[in-house]
Amino acid sequence: MNNQILNNLEFLPFFFHALSDPIRLNILESIGNQEICVGDLCKVLDLKQPKLSFHLKILRDSGFVNTRQDGRWIYYRLNKSRFEVLKQYIAKYQHNSLEQNFYQENIIA
C-alpha cells in the first residue's frame, strides 16, 4: 500500500465525513479551480455566513480546502493533494476488484 495512503489511513473517516454532506459538496464544486472568499461563496450558494462557515470549518479541518488571508478577507481554494489520497485509496479497491473478478471468471470457473 502506498505510504501516503498509510500515513492518511487514520484520517479517511474524517475525509468521508467531510464529503457526506450535500452543502459541503456544493461548496467544493463552487470553489472548483479558483480561489474565492466567503462573501462570494455566500452569494453563489445562497447561504448565510454562519452556516457556510460551519461547513467550511469541516472542509478545512479535513484538509480539503486551504485558506489565505488578505486583510479582513479569507480566501478558500481546494487542496488537491487530499483528493489524490482518496483517489489512491479508492483505486486500490478498484484494482483488487478487477483482479478478483478475473480470478473468479477465469480460474475458478
N, C-alpha and C positions, 0 to 999 in steps of 0.2 A: 504494500500500500504506500502511496506517495507520502513523503514526510510532511508536506503541507497539510494533507488531509489528517494525518495522525496528530499534528500539532493543534488542529482545529476541531477534532472529533468531539471534544467535550463542549464545544460551543454550538454544535449542529442543532440541538433542540432550541436554542435561542434564535438561530437563523430561521428555522422553520416557523417558530412563533412569530417572528417579525413579518414573515411573508404570509401569515394566515389571515390577515385582515384586509378586506377589500379597500378600505381607505388607504392603508399603507401601500397597497399595490398601485392604487391610483396616484399616490404621491411619487412613487418610483417612476411610473410612466410619465408623469408630468415633468419630473426633473430631466429624464432622458439623458442626452449628451450635453446638457447645458449646466450652467451654474445659475441658481435662482434664489432670490431672497424670500423670506417668509411672507411678506406683504403680497408679492406677486403670486406665490403659491395659494394664498388665501383667496385671491380673486379667481385664479384659474379653477380651483377646486370648489369654490363657493363654500368654504368652511370658515368658521370663526377661529381667530388666532389661538385661543386656549386649547381647542380641540386639535388643531393642526400641530401645535407644539407638543401635545401629549404623544401623538403618533410619530412625530419627528424624533422625539427623545428615544423611543423604542428602536427606530431605524438607526439612530446614531449609536446607541448602546450596543446594538448588534453588529455595528461596523458597516452597514450597507450604505450609509451616507457619511461624507466628511463635511466639515464646516470651515468657513473662512470668515473672520470678522473684519469689516471695513467700517470703522467709525461705529455708528449705532446699529448698523445692519449686519446680519449674519446671512451668509450665502451658503447654500447647500449644493452638493454635487455627489454623484454616485461614486462609490468606492468599488470599482470594477473587480478588484482582487477578491472581494468577498464572494462575488458571483462566480468567479473562477473556482474557488474552493468548492462551492456547491456543484458546479458543473463536473468537476473531477470526481466528487463523491457519487453523483448520480451515474456518471459514465462507468464507474466501476461495476455497478449493478447491471447496467445495460450490457456490458461486455460479458459478465458472468452469465447473464440470462441467455445471451446468444450462444455461448459455449454449451450451456446446459441443454438448450433446445436442440443443437446439433447432435449432442451426445445421445439424447433421448430418441431423436428421429433416426439416427444412423447406426448407433452402436447397440442400443437395447432392442430396437425393432427387428 
